[in-house]
Amino acid sequence: MIPFAKKVKVEGTLMDVCSKCARFGDEVAKKAAPKKTISPIVIQRLDKRESRPVYKDVFTTQDTGFSLVSDYAKKITKARNSKHLTKKELGTKINEKLSVIHSLERGELHPDDKLIKKLEKELLISLREKVSDVQVEKKAYSQGMTLGDFIKKA
């Protein structure tokens, strides 16, 4: 490309030429860049992106002190049967697949907090229990607990 070239139309062909050669054709005016408008669909999608959930790092969050009960599968099955619901009906009510409900009741799937809340709300049960903090005895010396100390306690 020539450093100080002009756009010129010479016999129907658009060319970049120097100022001396520009006299052989008609100079073409530069087009103004068209203003870009954002379509409403793009705006909607950008809004949806902003409203997506922000995932937390599980290692930096505080422990809530609650844990999933050990017999959650039996509790879910018993509560579902007492409400006279099929697995499919329960799945539809809490917006989960039948396979999820089936896996929960067999004890193969450990539900996350969101699923636990949905199940507790629909079945009117509690699937979490408070976990008490375990206190560890500290001895006067600074080495802490050794393997031998642990075995003596048992």
TASULSUL-V670966 format. One record per helix or strand of 3 or more residues. SS is the DSSP state (H for helix, E for strand). FROM is the first residue (numbers start at 1). LEN is the number of residues. If there is no record, write none. Layout:
# TASULSUL-V670966
SS&FROM&LEN, SS&FROM&LEN
This chain:
# TASULSUL-V670966
E&6&5, E&13&5, H&21&4, H&40&11, E&66&3, H&72&11, H&87&7, H&98&9, H&113&11, E&128&3, H&147&7
